[in-house]
Amino acid sequence: MDTMPLPQANIDVATAHAFDPVNTDVVMEIATNRVSILNGCFDPITLQETVDWVSRWLQSGRVGYICTVNVAILMMMISDPQLQQFVDKAALIVADGQPLVWSSRLFSSRTFLPERVTGIDLVDALARLAEQEGFRVYLLGATSVVIQAAAQSLQLKYPKLQICGFNDGYFSIAEVPERVQAIRQSGAQILLVGMGVPRQEYFLFENLSDLSVNLAIPIGGSFDVIAGKKRRAPRWMQEYGLEWLYRLLQEPCRLWKRYLVTNSQFLCRLLRELLHLQLSRHKTRFKNQPQ
């Protein structure tokens, strides 16, 4: 089967506003305290707080999505307005990377990111929550072999977890309605989509209102890790913000250019923003000095 990329969502401000399934008047108060880092905004929230938020969200019957944003995605958003607007409209935006947590402390002394919330950790935590509270989950993404192995792995770890369906992420534009119908008929409340950035985001933008799920979460390559196809970085590398390097060592041919460009871009923009901030503070102090 020839797999074609989904068409780019042609998002403008009016369209994005009309699409937004979240009533901004009732979004939980945490969104008002978002931390700005360059072109992104993040909710200052821990993994456990995210799980608690999801539980309340599902019980409320609302519809929306969570974005887990790392440095690479943050930089991709700069050159991809569609991706930028999709992330900005998320009901919850969490920082999937230690460098973002560190950076948040450079821009604010009052509100900063307490910890990173990675996609893989979030999937595991939500699977536990879904088992405990009876939430139904659908898995979409990866290859047919990987997604089946991921479903089996989650089911083995959480025997009472209700996985009401799964399907691979390699499908053509013509097959999109079939995938949408399968998800809608499954009765899932949580949809995990692992088709890579930005394809998974475009899929959700185009189809979220037809999926009949309460919460969708793009999770990139997490299914490969859950299925055991790829290994996760050791804990010490995660804590030192080097998980990207571990991924690079596993897939150098595919990832070297992405990480070289996005990491360099992030550092340059971060330094430039910090310099601008320091100059602004210096000018303010100079103006406030008695003449």
GIZI-V658025 format. One record per residue. RES is the residue in three letters. NEAR is the number of other ideal C-beta (glycine too) atoms within 10 Angstrom. D_CENTER is the distance of its C-alpha to the mean C-alpha in whole Angstrom. Layout:
res/near/d_center
RES/NEAR/D_CENTER
RES/NEAR/D_CENTER
This chain:
res/near/d_center
MET/7/28
ASP/5/27
THR/12/23
MET/13/23
PRO/12/19
LEU/20/19
PRO/10/20
GLN/15/18
ALA/19/18
ASN/8/20
ILE/18/19
ASP/11/21
VAL/8/21
ALA/8/23
THR/13/21
ALA/16/18
HIS/11/20
ALA/8/22
PHE/16/19
ASP/15/17
PRO/14/17
VAL/18/17
ASN/10/20
THR/10/20
ASP/5/23
VAL/8/22
VAL/15/18
MET/15/18
GLU/6/20
ILE/15/17
ALA/15/15
THR/8/19
ASN/11/18
ARG/16/15
VAL/23/16
SER/13/16
ILE/26/16
LEU/19/17
ASN/13/15
GLY/22/12
CYS/15/12
PHE/25/11
ASP/24/12
PRO/19/14
ILE/23/14
THR/14/14
LEU/17/13
GLN/11/16
GLU/17/16
THR/22/12
VAL/16/14
ASP/13/17
TRP/19/15
VAL/25/14
SER/16/18
ARG/10/19
TRP/22/17
LEU/20/18
GLN/11/21
SER/11/21
GLY/8/21
ARG/17/18
VAL/19/16
GLY/19/13
TYR/25/9
ILE/24/6
CYS/27/3
THR/27/2
VAL/26/5
ASN/23/8
VAL/26/11
ALA/22/12
ILE/22/9
LEU/26/10
MET/21/14
MET/21/13
MET/24/12
ILE/16/16
SER/9/18
ASP/18/16
PRO/12/16
GLN/18/15
LEU/23/11
GLN/18/12
GLN/20/13
PHE/23/11
VAL/26/8
ASP/14/11
LYS/20/12
ALA/24/9
ALA/24/11
LEU/26/9
ILE/23/7
VAL/29/7
ALA/28/8
ASP/25/7
GLY/25/11
GLN/22/14
PRO/20/16
LEU/23/13
VAL/20/15
TRP/14/18
SER/23/18
SER/19/18
ARG/11/21
LEU/13/23
PHE/16/22
SER/13/23
SER/7/25
ARG/6/25
THR/13/21
PHE/17/18
LEU/24/15
PRO/14/17
GLU/16/15
ARG/23/12
VAL/28/9
THR/23/8
GLY/23/7
ILE/19/10
ASP/19/12
LEU/22/10
VAL/24/11
ASP/18/14
ALA/16/15
LEU/24/14
ALA/22/16
ARG/15/19
LEU/21/18
ALA/24/19
GLU/18/22
GLN/12/23
GLU/12/23
GLY/11/23
PHE/21/20
ARG/19/20
VAL/27/17
TYR/25/17
LEU/28/15
LEU/27/15
GLY/27/14
ALA/26/16
THR/15/20
SER/12/22
VAL/11/23
VAL/22/20
ILE/23/19
GLN/17/22
ALA/18/22
ALA/26/19
ALA/20/20
GLN/14/23
SER/16/22
LEU/25/20
GLN/15/23
LEU/9/25
LYS/13/23
TYR/18/23
PRO/8/26
LYS/9/26
LEU/21/22
GLN/18/23
ILE/20/21
CYS/15/22
GLY/17/21
PHE/22/19
ASN/20/20
ASP/20/19
GLY/22/17
TYR/16/20
PHE/18/22
SER/13/23
ILE/11/23
ALA/8/26
GLU/14/24
VAL/17/22
PRO/11/24
GLU/12/25
ARG/17/21
VAL/17/20
GLN/12/24
ALA/16/23
ILE/24/20
ARG/15/22
GLN/11/25
SER/21/23
GLY/13/23
ALA/27/19
GLN/22/17
ILE/25/14
LEU/24/13
LEU/28/10
VAL/25/10
GLY/26/10
MET/25/12
GLY/15/11
VAL/21/9
PRO/23/11
ARG/17/13
GLN/22/10
GLU/28/9
TYR/22/13
PHE/24/14
LEU/25/12
PHE/24/14
GLU/16/17
ASN/17/17
LEU/19/15
SER/11/19
ASP/13/20
LEU/23/18
SER/16/20
VAL/24/17
ASN/22/16
LEU/23/12
ALA/29/10
ILE/25/6
PRO/30/5
ILE/26/6
GLY/22/8
GLY/20/11
SER/26/11
PHE/32/14
ASP/21/16
VAL/22/16
ILE/28/17
ALA/20/19
GLY/11/21
LYS/15/21
LYS/16/19
ARG/11/20
ARG/17/17
ALA/17/19
PRO/12/21
ARG/9/21
TRP/8/23
MET/15/21
GLN/17/17
GLU/12/19
TYR/12/20
GLY/16/17
LEU/16/19
GLU/22/16
TRP/21/16
LEU/15/19
TYR/15/20
ARG/21/17
LEU/17/20
LEU/10/23
GLN/14/22
GLU/12/21
PRO/10/23
CYS/6/24
ARG/10/21
LEU/16/19
TRP/11/21
LYS/9/21
ARG/17/17
TYR/16/17
LEU/11/21
VAL/13/20
THR/19/17
ASN/17/18
SER/11/21
GLN/18/20
PHE/22/18
LEU/12/21
CYS/10/23
ARG/16/21
LEU/18/21
LEU/10/25
ARG/11/26
GLU/16/24
LEU/13/26
LEU/10/29
HIS/10/29
LEU/12/28
GLN/10/31
LEU/10/33
SER/10/32
ARG/10/33
HIS/10/36
LYS/10/38
THR/9/37
ARG/9/39
PHE/8/42
LYS/8/42
ASN/7/42
GLN/6/45
PRO/3/49
GLN/3/51
